[in-house]
Every structure is written in C-alpha cells, then in structure tokens.
Amino acid sequence: MAYIRTNGRYSGSGTGNAEPGWDQINLGTEYLLSRRTTLYLIGVAQQGRHAVAQIYGVSPSSTRRQLVVTTGIQHQF
C-alpha cells in the first residue's frame, strides 16, 4: 500500500489555477496458486485538486477522479 500526495504550481499568464494537486493511493496483493503460479491484483485511485486525474500509463480522466484496476497471472518456467 502506498499514498502519494503531489503539489504543483504554474507560473505565467493564462495558466488557469496556479496550484493543482493530486492524491493517489496504490493497493496490491498476490495469491499463490502453486509454487510457480501467482495471481495478482493491483488497484490505483487518484483524485485531483483543481486538476483532472491522470494516472501514469492510461489516458487522463475527464473528471477529478480516476480508478485503474489490473489483474493477471504469472507463471514461472
């Protein structure tokens, strides 16, 4: 689990709100099916303050909030 808080600042004319920010929480877990096979689940939620949410690796949200969930299976040969 991780919590990330980011504060930003724009300068110059035409920048709109000069102090955007983002709050993000990351959660993940694994489940061992066998000695070589693992299921995983990862969730990332972000909320923007005076900005839209934009989680790295996916398209920006059209709102202040965004949620991304990833699941998968890993098998080691």
Helices and strands as residue ranges (DSSP letters): E 2-7, E 21-32, E 37-49, E 65-75
